Amino acid sequence: MEKHSLILGMGKSGLSVARHLSRLGLPFAAADTRDDAVLRAEWVAQYPDISITMGALHESLLDNVAELIVSPGIALDLPLIMSARVKQIPVRGDIDLALHASDVPVVLITGSNGKSTVTALVGELLNAAGVSAVVGGNFGTPALDLLTTDADVLVLEVSSFQLESTDFSGLAPAQMPRAATVLNISQDHLDRHGTLAHYAAIKETALHQARRAVLNRDDPMVAAMAERASGDVIWFGTAMPTQPSDFGLMTIAGESWLIQAQANATALSILPVQALGLTGRHNQMNVLAALALIQAVVPDVALNDDRLLNVLRQFTGLPHRAQSVGVINGVRFIDDSKATNVGAAVAAILGMPAPLVLIAGGQGKGQDFAPLAESLVGRCAGLILMGQDQAVIAEALQNEPGATWPVRRVHSMIEAVQAAADIAPPQSTVLLAPACASLDMFVSYVDRGNQFAAAVASLSAKKTNGTEFTS
């Protein structure tokens, strides 16, 4: 019997793998731990001749399997995957397949926070520079679907889940990433990866075989990766850079500028940070990382070219990432639902003017919430907690010296927005930065953000119609 690939996980990523294998004329089967009739029907409609298994997965599924292609959402300690490794069946993911299937230059972007913003921005900057670029991976279009385009560059966001199933060692020289970045490391997905060190090590694999590593010198765990990077290292950070080609910030005539260090202790002034469409110090770092990445692809590009500067001025970010959704009685409501870990929430908090009321909570994923508490001291006018791990967060935050803010615990987004509006001081900010995953109460972080925006709109309409806030 002919050997075939087994696609494990029949969601968005699995379907992209099926399309890729089908284009190549390669045989495959599919399996999923979910026994979902709608999902089965979708696959049967597109691939009526393949074998589909849903629900319980038995080791016999590995008979005549040449490779197991695993979707990112499936943990690699699943018994079927462990059996495949015992049988020496290669376990791969969609990013692994994409890198080995194309010689188109690739930029890899990972990190705990900011990777979608940087991915989108790099794509826009490259296109503005005259280089045809498409973006995707963990963000937007699956990587394998991008292979059908005529783009000159693939800009891929890659998650730790995707990197776990990617083997960079077998890449041909033309397939090695043109550039890769680890933007930052903070506690995330420890329920799957176990320790912060293991999680960081997985992120670091994105740098393996990359011709250029773009690294955050302000993040100790990222900075330590430089000595193991295979290519040239370009640094970015908040301070003024000292090494030629590195990126940072510099005060010029009392104004903070994005700069790149040049030879002979000079600097290229790129743009004042106040001119950026993105707001917050964390987004200034994201912009510097993006500039370093495009220069790796287009070495001769002038970073202060008007085409690029226009992108930087006009790019205001992605939905649910520090997005303003309304102002009620002078209080601004900010949706940062994509802040699904403590590090992202801390960055959002520090990037907002004080005072603020924070809405947080959800699935904590085993994180330490002490850094969240530290970031709130002197800035927080109130804390609204919701979701599965709100008690864990409350305990962590109440032990923080200086934690004098009022705390309210709620059971819905509507309650959360109402409670925040009740205690928000004039001219303050209400920030949804949950520091947690959303799946305990919402379909996704997008759904969570949309419900926040809808609750703000409803509250605004009540106020406009003369209805007073009630608690």
N, C-alpha and C positions, 0 to 999 in steps of 0.2 A: 504494500500500500504506500502511496506517495506521502512523503512527510509534508506537514503544513505548519503554519503559524497559528498559535492560539491567542486570541485577543481576550484579555481578562479585564472586564470593565466595559460596559456597553453604553456609556454616556457620551458626552461631546468628544472627549479625547479618543475613546474607542471607535467612534464612527469615523473620525479623521484617519485613524490607522486603517480601517476597512477600506476607505476610499483610496488610500495610498497603495495598499496591497492589490486592490482591484485594478488600479491603473497599470500596475506592473505585471498583471496577469498571474499573480501568485496565489496559491490556495490558502485558505484560512478558515478557522472556526471561531466561535465567540462564546463567551461565558460571563455570567454575572452572579454575584451572591444574592442580588435582589430578584425575587420572583414577581416581576412587574409585567402585567399583560400588555399595557400600552407600549412599553419599551420593546417587548418582543415583537409586537405587531409592526412597529416602526422598522425594525431590522428585517423582518420577513418580507415587508413590502419592497425593500431595497435589495436584499440579498436572499432570494427565496431558496437558493440551492445549497446554502451553507448549514452546518450543524450548529444549533444554538442550545446551550444549557443554562438554565437559570435556577437559582436556589442553592441547594446543597451541591457542593463541588467535590467529586470523588477523584482519587488519584488516577483512575483509568482515563480521565480526560487528557492525560499527558502521553498516552499511547500515540506513537507516530508524530509527535510534536517536535519540530525543529527548533522553535524558539517560542518563548512566552513573552507576550508584549502586554505590559501591565499599565493600567491607567493610574494617574498620580494619586487619586483618592484612595487607592487600595494599599494598606500597610503591607510591607514586604515580609512580615512574620506570619502571613496567612499560610496555613498548612500546605496548600497546593503549591505555593511559591517555594516554600522550603523544600518540598519534595522534588520540585523541578531542579533546584540547585544540587540536591543530592544526586540526581540523575545526570548532572552536568548539562542540563538544558539551559541555554543562555536566557537570562531574564533582562528584558530591555524595556525602555519607555519611548514615548513619541519623540522626545528631543534627541535621543540616541539615534533613532531611525532617521530623523531629519538631517542631522549632522553628517551621517554616513551616506546620505543619498544625494548630496548636492555639493558643488564646488563654488556656489555663490558665497561671497564674503558674509560672515555672520558676526553680529555684535550680541554678546550675552550680558544680561542685566539681572542681578539678583541682590539680595539683601533683605533685612527684616521689614524695612519701611521705605516707601518712595519709589519702588521699582516700576510700578505702572506709570507714574508721572514721568519718570526719566525715560522709559521706553517710548511713550508717546512723543515726548519732546525731542528725543534723538531722531525719531522718524521725521518730524516736521523740519528740524534743522537740516537734515541731510537733503530732503527734497528741496528746501529753499536754496541749498548750495548747488543744486543741479544734479544731485545723485538720486536716482530712483530707488526709494526705500519703502519697504512694507514692514508693518509691525504686527506682532502676535506672540504666540506661545502660551504662557499662563494667563496672559491678558489679551482678550479679543480673539482673533482668528487662530485656530490651532496651527502649530508650526508646519505640520505636514501639508496642510492646505495652501500655505504660502508658497510651496514649491511649484505650484502650477502657474505662478505669476512670472512676469518678465523682469522682475526687480533686479537692480544691481546689488542691493544689500538687504539682508534679512536682519531685522532688529527684534530680538527675542527676549521677553521676560521669562525667566526660569525660576521655578519654586524649588524649595528643598525637596519636596516630594518628587519632582521631575529629575532633579540632579541625582537622587538616590539610585535611579535606574538608567543612568547615562555613563557609558564607558568612553572616556576621552583618549585612552591609550592607543586605540587602534585607528585613529584618524590619519588619513593621508595628509601630507603637508598642505594641499590646497583646501582641505576641509577644516583645518584648525581655525578657531575663531580669530577674526582680525583684532578684536578687542573684547575684554570682559571686565566687569566691575562687581565688587561686593560693596554695596553702598554703606552698610552698617550692620551691626549684629545686636539684637536684643532678644530677650526671652520670647520664644514663640514655638508652638507645636511641640512643646516638651512632653506632651502626652503621647506623642508618636516617637520622638527622637531620644527621649530619656534625659539627656543632660545638655546643658548649653554648649559644652565643648564638642560634643558629637554633632549637634546642630550646626555649629560654626564650621566644623570640618567638612560637612556635606556642602555647605555654601561655598567653601574654598575650592571645591572641585571645579567650579566654573572657570577658575583661573588656569587650570591645567591645560597646557598646550596653546593657550592664548598668546598671540604675538605681543599684546600690550595689556597690562593689568592696571586698571584705574582704581585707586584705593583711597580710603578716607583716613587721613593721618590723625584725625581727632578721635577715632574709635580704636582703642588699644587692641581689641581682638582682630580687627581688620588690618591694622598696621602690622601686626605680627605675621600676617600672611605674605608680606613682601619677600621675605627671605626664601620662600618656597615657590614663588611665582616663576613661571618658565620664560616669560618675556620681559620687556622693559616695563618699569613701574612709573606711572605718573600719579602724583598725589594731588588731592584737593582737601581743603579744610577752611576753617574760619579765620585763621591767622594769615598774615602776609607770607607768601611762600619765599623760600630762599634759593631753591634749586631751579635752574632754567627749565622751562616747560611745565612746571607745576602751577597749580591754580589756588587762588585764595581771595581774601578781601583786603582792601587797603583804603584808608581814609585819605581823600583828596579834597582839599579846600573845605573840610568839615563834612564831607559827604562820603558815605561808604560805597566803594566801587568793586565790581567783579574784575579781577586782574589775572594775568598770566605772567609769571616771572620770565625774564629774558636774560640773555647773556650780558655780561658786564654790569650786573646788579641793576639792570633797568627793568621796567615792567610795562606790559601792554595793558592799557586801560580799556576795558571792554564796554561796560555799561554801569551806570549808577544802580544800586539795588532798588531804589525807590521807583525806577522806571520799569521794573519787572512786572509782568502781569500776575505772577505768582507772589504770594505773601508769606512771610514767616522766615526765620533763619534756616529752618530745615529745608525749605524750598530753595533758598539761595545755594545750599550745598547740592541740591539736586541739579540745579542749573550748571554749576561748576563741573559736576560729574558728566553731564550731558555734553558740555563743550569739549571736555577731554576725550570723550568717546568719538565725537565726530571728527576731531583732528586726527585720531588714529586711523580713521577710514579715508579721510581727505587731508593728507598732511599739509598741502599747500593752501588750505582754506584760510582766509583772513577772518579771524574771529570777530573783528569789529566791522565786518561787511554789513552794509545796511540791510541786506536780505535776511541775515541771521538776526540782527538786532530787532527787526520788525517782528520776527517770530517771538523773541524773548519778551517784547513789549505786549504782544497780543495773546500769548498763551496763558490762559487763566487757570489751567488745571483740568482735572477730570471730575465727573460727578462723584459726590460723597467723599470728597477729599478737601476739607477746609472750605466748603462751599456755602456761601451766604444764602439762606432761604427765606429771610424776612426780617423786618424790623417792626417791633411793637412797642409803642411808647418809648422810643429811644433805645430799646434793648435789642441788640442784634442776635439772631439765632444762626448758628453755624453748624452745618452737617459735615462731620468727619467720621461717618459710620465705617469707613474703610480702616479706621484705627482699631484693628482687631487684636492688638497686643499692647502691652504696657509701654514699650518703647515708642510706638506710634502715638499713643495718647499723650505721653510726656512731651514729645516733640510738638504736638498740636497745642498743648497747654502753654508751653513756653513761647510759642509763636503768636499767642493772642495777647492783647492788652488786658491788664487787670483793672477792675475785678471781674471774675467770671463765675458762672454757675456751671458745674460739670454734671452731665448725664452720663452715667457709666454702668457697666454690668453686662452679664451674659454668661457664656461658657468660658471660664478662666483658663482652661488648658494647663493647669498646674503651675501658673506663673507666680512669681514673687511680686506683690503689689506695693512693696515698700517704696520703690522709686516713684510710683504714682503719687503716694502721699507726700514725698519730699518736694515734688514739683508744685504741689498745691499750696504749700505754706506761703503765706503772704500774698497769695493771688486769688484764693478761693473764697467766694461769698456764700457758697452753698453747694451741697452735693446731693444729687438725686440718683438713687441706686435701683436697678431693676434686674430681673433675670435670675438664672440658676445659681450663680455664685455671688449674689449680692451680700450675703452674710460674711463670706470670706473676705471680700473687699472691705466691708464695714469694719471688721475686726482689725485688718491690717492698717487701715487709715486712722482709726481711733487711737492707736498706740503711738502715732507720730507726734512728737513734741510740736506744739503750735497748731495742732488740729482743733481749731475753735469754731469751725464752720458748722452750720446746721446740716443735719443729714435726714433725708426723707427716703423711705423705701416704698416703691410703687409696683404695680402689677401690669401696667400697659404703657404704651408710648403716649397715649393721650393724657394719662395721669402724669407721666413724667414731664411733658411739656407744660401742663397746667401748674404743677408744683414748682417747676423752675421759674415760670413767669411770676408766681406768687412771691418768691423770695429774691428775685433779681433786682439789684439796686439800679437806679437810673443810670443810663449811658453805659451799662455793663454788657457782657456777652454771655449768652447761653450756648454752651459748647457740647454737642453730642460727640464724644470721643470715648467709646465704650471700653476700650482696652481688652475686649473679649470677643470671642466668636459669637455669631448671631443665631445659631441654629436651634437654640432652646426655645425661642419665641418667634423667630422670623424665618422666611424661606431662605434669605441670604442677607449679607450686609447691604445690598442694594435695596431689598425690601424694607429693611430696618430704616435706611436713610429716607426712602420714599414715605414711609409712615410718619417719620419725624417731620418732614416737610409738609405733609398733609395736615398733621396736628397743628403745626404752626399756622398754616393758612386758615384752618378752622377757627383757631383762637383769635387770629387777626380779624376775621370776618365778624366774630361775636363782638369784639371791641369796637369795631367800626359801626356796628348796628346798635351800640349803646349798652351791650351786655357786659356787666362787670365780671372780672375774674372771680371765680369761686374756688375754694379748696375742698 
